[in-house]
Amino acid sequence: MADRPQRVAMAARPAPEGGPTAWAPSGRLLARAAALTAALTAVGALLGLVRDQLLARTFGAGTGTDAFLVAWTVPEFAATLLIEDGMALVLVPAFAAALARRADRTGGPDPVHALVRATLPRTVLVLSTATGLLVFTAPWLVALLAPGLPERQLAVDCTRWTATCLLSFALTGYCSAALRAHGRFLAPAAIYVAYNAGIITAVVVLDPGAWGVRAAAAGVAAGGVLMVLIQAPVLWRQLRAPAAPARPRHGEPGQRRLVLAALAPVIVFAVSRQSQVLVERFLAAPLPAGAISHLNYAQKVAQLPMVLSLMLCTVSFPVVARALAAGDTATARRRAERDLLLAGVIVLVGAATVVAAAPQIVHLLFQRGAFDGADTAATAAVMRVYALGLLGHTLVGALVRCYFSASRPLWYPAAAMLGGIAVTAAAGGAWAGSWGTEGIAAANALGITLTAALLLLGARGQSVPLDARRLAAGLARLTVAAAVATAAGWWCAAGPPLLAVALACAAVPAVFTATACALRAPVVPSLIRSAHPFRRLTKARS
């Protein structure tokens, strides 16, 4: 596909004190890139819901689905480490720095090509080896992840299919990071559309009677390959495009060493963050059949607002990294603070809606076929508890980009995440016996909220010096507005499920907006003002 329409326009301006040329993308085109990314992410999320509905209808929430979800831990873990956090947090700043040096060189090797030669072959070699090891050690891994699982051999078979995601997700993450650093967002935004399409196709095409849930695992492997295929041609064309020459620069080996040094804390952070899933499934394995499935379905739906809110940070992360590479700290700080508050607005409105109408949402999405009313009640109860930690998840995802945007080795985020995981494990172990899956979800919310608070407290002295006190005050006002909106949405969520969800979706944003304005919460009034020109333009065109 042609990737030209979504490229963010860039304007150069002198950097402070003669540093590399600063990158100043057009605000309008940056907004278009964010809108396009959000739209494709929404399509991918909708396909994810279709995927989960298909799995629920075909396989229910029994022991077979639990076995697949243990194997599903591999792509979930790999997505966080290799696509969403690890690769992006290391390679976007690295490519941003290489592009800044490219703009100032007049001769010598292209810094971007040098970075690709130094990192891509090693990535393929390491992840190919890791894939082979995971296929071989699948029985031991399943026993470690879910010691009380009834369908252990089925989980092993599915794990061997999903193990291929280590390589395909690594290549996906590499392409996504490189393309976003170049200002290209269309292909990276479409990866989960391709991924979920692969899973849905496999479940529909392969005979469930013969394959069982292995069909879904095979779809995971196919979806991983599709994610690479939609990006690789775009990146190839981008890398082959001639670069404008400028001053020669030196120190490429030093830059490669910096990338490797920055990789270790990012890996620890990403592994620690995704360990929440490992802790949850380990604690849920001894619980009654279907517990892992209820946690999975609840988490998938509850986290949709978080995924959409982080699209702002995904688009602006290369902008922040390029600004820091050019020494423009003020631009990076303003962009990061505004995006963090905007992400808070989106996720709090979504969380309020989820808490207000959780049973009706689950009923509409999943209650059919093998997924019965008891599964709906259990999933909805867990989903409401998960929603309490959504703001923490969003803040962690947004703040960590500020920490790693300068491509410097920083261990504080990893330490904060390890502290949050320790709290999650301790609280989950204490609460799972008494409260079951709801206790596990509450431990998740507590641990991630602690991590978010630690990251916010430590942000002032980092590469992007955020005003933590001002941000905390603004987020507190937004949270109060969300609590009021939740009560209003809960009161409105009555009657048939479709009507109840529609009423909640209408009431929550309206009450949130009114309350936020009354509390003088940040961002919301400016969003309302920005809507007026759009309405006038719409009327003029009509």
Secondary structure, 3 states (H helix, E strand, C coil): CCCCCCCCCEEEECCHHHCCCEEEECHHHHHHHHHHHHHHHHHHHHHHHHHHHHHHHHHCCCHHHHHHHHHHHHHHHHHHHHHHCHHHHHHHHHHHHHHHHHCCECCCCCHHHHHHHHHHHHHHHHHHHHHHHHHHCHHHHHHHHCCCCCCHHHHHHHHHHHCCHHHHHHHHHHHHHHHHHCCCCHHHHCHHHHHHHHHHHHHHHCCHHHHCCHHHHHHHHHHHHHHHHCCHHHHHHHHHCCCCCECCCCCHHHHHHHHHHHHHHHHHHHHHHHHHHHHHHHHHCCCCCCHHHHHHHHHHHHCHHHHHHHHHHHHHHHHHHHHHHCCCHHHHHHHHHHHHHHHHHHHHHHHHHHHHHHHHHHHHHHCCCCCCHHHHHHHHHHHHHHHCCHHHHHHHHHHHHHHHCCCCCCCHHHHHHHHHHHHHHHHHHHHHHHHCHHHHHHHHHHHHHHHHHHHHHCCCCCCCCCCHHHHHHHHHHHHHHHHHHHHHHHHHCCCCHHHHHHHHHHHHHHHHHHHHHHCCCCCHHHHHHHHHHHHHHHHHHC
